[in-house]
């Protein structure tokens, strides 16, 4: 007869095996992030990050072509996003949301209109811009060891390879002596992509050196019109299947080649496809001709486009506008808090009038 200890060990092994299988199923069920750059850490920040992040706060689409699932929260909360993520207590979050409501409602009529929401979205987006500028200063110092205010491609390449585990002194010496670097194929592909982006960020007259402002464009293309165009070209290149430099609906909702292993895994992602279809038809394809051009995608991606901000304001209002008066009352925002803040508030109606 099996001993109690052996039985418990057997149960533990079975649990670990099932957990491993579940995790594998979860990985294959979701579209992979095809970006060759580093994934965003859980807290959204990495103080040692010197690579262009895939996720750009306040921008509707990731640099790898996936939709930004946190966009609504980012343009509604700005830099206050972390407070809602860290504090899950409904009562405190409810009070914070009430304070935000009063700030958006600049005419104090107890409701938020499209123009008020547009102004707020632009303000919160600018907060993300300023945050990126401050972080860029730190990243620039990390790749400008001699402090001369300019970074060469070789200087950046050394720091990048060091971040990938290569010996920094050995790499620097080999680059200095024009010796061949033994780099794996995947890392070399990343380097080639980064080099293209580096040259695009090098403003005329090109000197192959990036100053702090140009380095900001390298890391955050949303800060530069030219780099925004480059990012759009990259996204279209990755999604465009017939090479016409435009996107059809079928191209936009198709999972990239190699994203999933089999048809069953792709079928699981119906929600992902549904979200992309809705975004394509209702937002990106502005003239509703079934084709998204580079110009349309660029306008969609531009976080400081006032027309986009107004459209976004109207959409955000429509989501929670239960009484159909084209405005948001406090009760409506609290009821649909998960859409605006990512935090679901319970029993919102009981305390609204007492606390506000």
LOBAMI-126252 format. One line per 4 residues: their letters; for each residue x, y, z of C-alpha. Coordinates in nm, 4 decimals, always signed. Each point is the difference from the previous one (the first is absolute). Example, Ala and Ser with C-alpha at 12.3 -4.5 7.8 and 13.67 -1.06 7.14 Angstrom:
BEGIN
AS) +1.2300/-0.4500/+0.7800 | +0.1370/+0.3440/-0.0660
# end
This chain:
BEGIN
XXXX) +0.0000/+0.0000/+0.0000 | +0.1265/+0.3500/-0.0891 | +0.1093/+0.2003/+0.3035 | -0.1681/+0.3353/+0.0826
XXXX) +0.3257/+0.1843/-0.0816 | +0.0365/-0.1725/-0.3361 | -0.3657/+0.0717/-0.0790 | +0.0445/+0.3724/+0.0746
XXXX) +0.3150/+0.0149/-0.2132 | -0.1898/-0.1659/-0.2836 | -0.2789/+0.2567/+0.0294 | +0.2568/+0.2818/-0.0009
XXXX) +0.1632/-0.1301/-0.3185 | -0.3390/-0.0333/-0.1694 | -0.0905/+0.3596/+0.0979 | +0.3282/+0.1369/-0.1406
XXXX) -0.0491/-0.1937/-0.3243 | -0.3537/+0.1342/-0.0434 | +0.1172/+0.3536/+0.0796 | +0.2748/-0.0263/-0.2625
XXXX) -0.2499/-0.1213/-0.2620 | -0.2398/+0.2834/+0.0863 | +0.2744/+0.2599/-0.0376 | +0.0985/-0.1424/-0.3375
XXXX) -0.3625/+0.0166/-0.1154 | -0.0212/+0.3616/+0.1151 | +0.3137/+0.0951/-0.1920 | -0.1268/-0.1502/-0.3233
XXXX) -0.3466/+0.1433/+0.0467 | +0.1126/+0.3630/-0.0172 | +0.1649/+0.1814/-0.2893 | +0.3703/+0.0204/+0.0657
XXXX) +0.1758/+0.3321/+0.0222 | +0.2117/-0.0203/-0.3131 | +0.2143/+0.2970/+0.0943 | +0.3663/-0.0916/+0.0015
XXXX) +0.0504/+0.2510/+0.2793 | -0.0329/-0.0587/+0.3726 | -0.3442/-0.0557/+0.1487 | -0.1285/+0.2693/+0.2343
XXXX) +0.0592/-0.0933/+0.3653 | -0.2990/-0.0570/+0.2271 | +0.0266/+0.3516/+0.1425 | +0.0312/+0.1516/-0.3477
XXXX) +0.3472/+0.1399/+0.0639 | +0.3585/-0.1162/-0.0128 | +0.2589/+0.2501/+0.1117 | +0.2729/-0.1819/-0.1921
XXXX) -0.2025/-0.0215/-0.3216 | +0.1908/+0.1307/-0.3006 | -0.2177/-0.1650/-0.2643 | -0.3014/+0.1616/-0.1670
XXXX) -0.2954/-0.1348/+0.2007 | -0.2758/-0.1795/-0.1863 | -0.2635/+0.1655/+0.2181 | -0.0350/+0.3790/-0.0287
XXXX) -0.2283/+0.1658/+0.2540 | -0.2842/+0.1956/-0.1571 | +0.0504/-0.1549/-0.3463 | -0.2798/-0.2183/-0.1367
XXXX) +0.2153/-0.2742/-0.1445 | +0.3129/-0.1802/+0.1127 | +0.3075/+0.0229/-0.2204 | -0.0487/-0.3627/-0.1011
XXXX) -0.3504/+0.0716/-0.1322 | -0.2044/-0.1267/+0.2950 | -0.2716/+0.2235/+0.1425 | +0.0833/+0.1800/+0.3241
XXXX) -0.2435/-0.1570/+0.2478 | +0.0716/+0.2651/+0.2627 | -0.0544/+0.3010/-0.2260 | -0.3273/+0.1182/+0.1555
XXXX) +0.1427/-0.0124/+0.3502 | +0.3209/+0.1744/-0.1093 | -0.1761/+0.2978/-0.1582 | -0.2476/+0.0288/+0.2865
XXXX) +0.2383/-0.0426/+0.2942 | +0.3324/+0.1256/-0.1345 | +0.2807/-0.0527/+0.2488 | -0.2567/-0.0904/+0.2674
XXXX) -0.0410/-0.3444/-0.1590 | +0.2416/-0.1565/+0.2481 | -0.2093/+0.1140/+0.2947 | -0.2991/-0.1992/-0.1230
XXXX) +0.2170/-0.3021/-0.0748 | +0.1640/+0.0019/+0.3418 | -0.3105/+0.0784/+0.2055 | -0.2832/-0.2433/-0.0591
XXXX) -0.2208/+0.1118/+0.2900 | -0.3329/+0.1013/-0.1638 | -0.0856/+0.2796/+0.2428 | +0.3332/+0.1794/-0.0482
XXXX) -0.0117/-0.0467/-0.3770 | -0.3543/+0.1339/-0.0035 | +0.1123/+0.3170/+0.1760 | +0.2900/+0.0433/-0.2424
XXXX) -0.2379/-0.0381/-0.2928 | -0.2306/+0.2631/+0.1480 | +0.2912/+0.2437/+0.0229 | +0.0901/-0.0680/-0.3638
XXXX) -0.3628/+0.0551/-0.1024 | +0.0002/+0.3426/+0.1646 | +0.3230/+0.0935/-0.1826 | -0.1370/-0.1029/-0.3396
XXXX) -0.3273/+0.1830/+0.0651 | +0.1507/+0.3487/-0.0366 | -0.3369/+0.1806/-0.0255 | -0.1248/-0.1738/+0.3177
XXXX) -0.3340/-0.1035/-0.1487 | +0.0342/-0.3525/+0.1448 | +0.0442/-0.1606/-0.3403 | +0.2811/-0.0459/-0.2507
XXXX) -0.0413/+0.0949/-0.3649 | +0.2118/-0.0972/-0.3013 | +0.2021/+0.3233/+0.0001 | +0.0806/-0.0349/+0.3689
XXXX) +0.1066/-0.3597/-0.0512 | +0.2074/+0.0969/-0.3047 | +0.1875/+0.2633/+0.2006 | +0.0623/-0.2542/+0.2753
XXXX) +0.1256/-0.2671/-0.2429 | +0.2488/+0.2441/-0.1538 | +0.1203/+0.1003/+0.3462 | +0.0470/-0.3583/+0.1162
XXXX) +0.1751/-0.0951/-0.3247 | +0.2398/+0.2899/+0.0505 | +0.0760/-0.1384/+0.3470 | +0.1169/-0.3231/-0.1609
XXXX) +0.2102/+0.2038/-0.2424 | +0.1700/+0.1862/+0.2839 | +0.0576/-0.3252/+0.1875 | +0.1717/-0.1445/-0.3080
XXXX) +0.2211/+0.3110/-0.0270 | +0.1146/-0.0384/+0.3618 | +0.0677/-0.3716/-0.0384 | +0.1885/+0.0679/-0.3231
XXXX) +0.2463/+0.2244/+0.1841 | +0.0925/-0.2922/+0.2256 | +0.0265/-0.2460/-0.2904 | +0.2105/+0.2434/-0.2009
XXXX) +0.2513/+0.0367/+0.2838 | +0.0281/-0.3802/+0.0120 | +0.1073/-0.0211/-0.3650 | +0.2128/+0.3183/-0.0030
XXXX) +0.2885/-0.1107/+0.2255 | +0.2333/+0.2854/-0.0975 | -0.2716/+0.2583/+0.0586 | +0.0658/+0.1911/-0.3232
XXXX) -0.3712/+0.0372/-0.0751 | +0.0116/-0.2279/-0.3042 | -0.0228/-0.3767/-0.0410 | +0.1450/-0.1876/-0.2946
XXXX) -0.1526/-0.3184/-0.1344 | +0.3027/-0.1939/+0.1242 | -0.0392/+0.1395/+0.3527 | -0.3633/-0.1027/+0.0028
XXXX) +0.0778/-0.3394/-0.1543 | +0.2499/-0.0737/+0.2797 | -0.2541/+0.0854/+0.2700 | -0.2695/-0.2004/-0.1743
XXXX) +0.2164/-0.3129/-0.0274 | +0.1095/+0.0420/+0.3615 | -0.3682/+0.0000/+0.0986 | -0.0330/-0.3310/-0.1871
XXXX) +0.2763/-0.1585/+0.2116 | +0.3053/+0.0644/-0.2156 | +0.3241/+0.1171/+0.1628 | -0.0015/+0.3780/-0.0464
XXXX) +0.3794/+0.0452/-0.0040 | +0.0539/-0.2826/-0.2472 | -0.2729/+0.1282/-0.2318 | +0.1370/+0.3559/+0.0169
XXXX) +0.3487/-0.1211/-0.0860 | -0.1197/-0.2084/-0.2951 | -0.2090/+0.2855/-0.1394 | +0.2936/+0.2381/+0.0402
XXXX) +0.2255/-0.2389/-0.1933 | -0.2689/-0.0805/-0.2600 | +0.0082/-0.3654/+0.1012 | -0.2880/-0.2349/-0.0775
XXXX) -0.2558/-0.0405/+0.2775 | -0.1351/-0.3473/+0.0660 | -0.3697/+0.0785/+0.0437 | -0.2915/-0.2399/-0.0257
XXXX) -0.2471/+0.0484/-0.2848 | -0.2840/+0.1304/+0.2173 | +0.2158/+0.2660/+0.1665 | +0.1380/+0.1048/-0.3377
XXXX) -0.3531/+0.0439/-0.1333 | -0.0829/+0.2250/+0.2946 | +0.3138/+0.2030/-0.0662 | -0.0858/+0.0432/-0.3677
XXXX) -0.3482/+0.1279/+0.0871 | +0.1394/+0.2350/+0.2622 | +0.2566/+0.1344/-0.2452 | -0.2754/+0.0893/-0.2485
XXXX) -0.1885/+0.1788/+0.2759 | +0.3226/+0.1736/+0.1107 | +0.0602/+0.1451/-0.3466 | -0.3617/+0.1146/-0.0225
XXXX) +0.0342/+0.1867/+0.3293 | +0.3191/+0.1745/-0.1179 | -0.1357/+0.3386/-0.1081 | +0.1449/+0.1854/-0.2997
XXXX) +0.2751/+0.0698/-0.0491 | +0.0737/-0.3648/+0.0893 | +0.3185/-0.0461/+0.2024 | -0.0658/-0.3562/+0.1248
XXXX) -0.0029/+0.1441/+0.3540 | -0.3157/+0.0406/+0.2058 | -0.0412/+0.2843/+0.2445 | -0.2457/-0.0248/+0.2893
XXXX) -0.2955/+0.1215/-0.2063 | +0.0747/-0.2388/-0.2850 | +0.0438/-0.2830/+0.2487 | -0.3479/+0.0800/+0.1314
XXXX) -0.1359/-0.0479/-0.3532 | +0.1909/-0.3288/-0.0209 | -0.1596/-0.1345/+0.3189 | -0.3362/+0.1766/-0.0380
XXXX) -0.0969/+0.0525/-0.3656 | -0.3279/+0.1628/+0.1087 | +0.2069/+0.3116/+0.0836 | +0.1090/+0.0511/-0.3608
XXXX) -0.2145/+0.0252/-0.3109 | +0.2724/-0.1563/-0.2108 | +0.0451/-0.2921/+0.2382 | -0.3764/-0.0419/+0.0257
XXXX) -0.0058/-0.0498/-0.3774 | +0.2830/-0.2524/+0.0308 | -0.1880/-0.1924/+0.2701 | -0.3127/-0.0092/-0.2172
XXXX) +0.2032/-0.1342/-0.2933 | +0.1393/-0.2758/+0.2221 | -0.3458/-0.0990/+0.1236 | -0.1438/-0.0083/-0.3524
XXXX) +0.3010/-0.1953/-0.1229 | -0.0631/-0.2647/+0.2663 | -0.3757/-0.0281/-0.0658 | -0.0185/+0.0631/-0.3759
XXXX) -0.0261/-0.3362/-0.1756 | -0.0276/+0.1066/-0.3648 | +0.2650/+0.2722/+0.0041 | -0.2255/+0.2907/-0.1049
XXXX) +0.0969/+0.2049/+0.3101 | -0.3630/+0.0101/+0.1122 | -0.1996/-0.2118/+0.2411 | -0.3250/-0.1805/-0.0667
XXXX) -0.2191/-0.1207/+0.2831 | +0.1101/-0.3598/-0.0546 | +0.3661/+0.1028/+0.0215 | -0.0596/+0.2006/+0.3161
XXXX) -0.1835/-0.2775/+0.1842 | +0.2251/-0.2855/-0.1135 | +0.2404/-0.1300/+0.2597 | +0.3618/+0.0463/-0.1123
XXXX) +0.1688/-0.3084/-0.1442 | +0.1469/-0.2141/+0.2774 | -0.2028/+0.1640/+0.2763 | -0.1883/-0.3164/+0.0865
XXXX) +0.0826/-0.3626/-0.0565 | -0.3282/-0.1305/-0.1338 | -0.3485/+0.0930/-0.1139 | -0.1551/-0.0967/+0.3323
XXXX) +0.2186/+0.2521/+0.1832 | -0.0963/+0.2677/-0.2517 | -0.3709/-0.0732/+0.0447 | +0.0300/+0.0699/+0.3719
XXXX) +0.0889/+0.3608/-0.0741 | -0.3429/+0.1065/-0.1249 | -0.0033/+0.2973/+0.2364 | +0.3334/+0.1239/-0.1337
XXXX) -0.1308/-0.0161/-0.3578 | -0.3294/+0.1640/+0.1013 | +0.1823/+0.2934/+0.1616 | +0.2176/+0.0552/-0.3055
XXXX) -0.2966/-0.0188/-0.2372 | -0.1885/+0.2617/+0.2015 | +0.3025/+0.2314/+0.0189 | +0.0631/-0.0336/-0.3749
XXXX) -0.3585/+0.0613/-0.1094 | -0.1027/+0.2657/+0.2519 | +0.3187/+0.1950/+0.0642 | +0.3055/-0.0528/-0.2225
XXXX) -0.1770/-0.0197/-0.3376 | -0.1168/+0.3616/+0.0209 | -0.1661/+0.0120/-0.3456 | -0.1486/-0.3520/+0.0397
XXXX) +0.1204/-0.1245/-0.3387 | +0.1301/-0.3291/+0.1392 | +0.3643/+0.1014/-0.0434 | +0.2381/+0.1566/+0.2518
XXXX) +0.2708/+0.2122/-0.1583 | +0.3255/+0.1132/+0.1590 | -0.1520/+0.3456/+0.0419 | -0.3036/-0.1373/+0.1854
XXXX) +0.2152/-0.2163/+0.2260 | +0.2321/+0.2914/+0.0701 | -0.2899/+0.2222/+0.1060 | -0.1305/-0.2826/+0.2177
XXXX) +0.3407/-0.0487/+0.1647 | +0.0673/+0.3702/+0.0659 | -0.0671/+0.0459/+0.3735 | -0.0118/+0.3817/-0.0218
XXXX) -0.2560/+0.0161/-0.2801 | -0.2833/+0.2180/+0.1366 | -0.2575/-0.1460/-0.2406 | +0.0869/-0.3498/+0.1226
XXXX) -0.0280/+0.1175/+0.3594 | -0.3496/+0.1359/-0.0672 | -0.1059/-0.3260/-0.1671 | +0.1454/-0.1949/+0.2902
XXXX) -0.1885/+0.2256/+0.2447 | -0.3284/-0.0693/-0.1798 | +0.0661/-0.3749/+0.0000 | +0.0877/-0.0025/+0.3689
XXXX) -0.3196/+0.1894/+0.0811 | -0.2099/-0.2336/-0.2161 | +0.1244/-0.3052/+0.1910 | -0.1520/+0.1164/+0.3304
XXXX) -0.2713/+0.2439/-0.1142 | -0.2997/-0.2011/+0.1216 | -0.2497/+0.2879/-0.0096 | +0.1103/+0.0931/-0.3554
XXXX) +0.0502/+0.3710/+0.0715 | +0.3489/+0.0034/-0.1591 | +0.1585/+0.0811/+0.3352 | +0.1407/-0.2018/+0.2895
XXXX) -0.1395/+0.0327/+0.3483 | +0.1982/-0.1133/+0.3014 | -0.2227/-0.3042/+0.0527 | +0.0693/-0.1164/-0.3553
XXXX) +0.3766/+0.0335/+0.0312 | -0.0033/-0.1864/+0.3307 | -0.2155/-0.2780/-0.1428 | +0.2371/-0.0438/-0.2972
XXXX) +0.3137/+0.0631/+0.2042 | +0.1779/-0.3064/-0.1366 | -0.0032/+0.1516/-0.3500 | +0.1459/+0.3309/+0.1201
XXXX) +0.2393/-0.1151/+0.2701 | +0.0428/-0.3773/-0.0279 | -0.1431/-0.0202/+0.3533 | -0.3462/-0.1435/+0.0599
XXXX) -0.1862/+0.1861/+0.2730 | -0.2763/-0.1833/+0.1823 | -0.3093/+0.1538/+0.1627 | +0.0723/+0.3276/-0.1777
XXXX) -0.3579/+0.1305/+0.0274 | -0.0335/-0.0333/+0.3769 | +0.2773/+0.2436/+0.0795 | -0.0031/+0.2481/-0.2891
XXXX) -0.2190/+0.2652/+0.1516 | +0.1445/-0.0427/+0.3469 | +0.3608/+0.0458/-0.1070 | -0.0232/+0.2517/-0.2829
# end
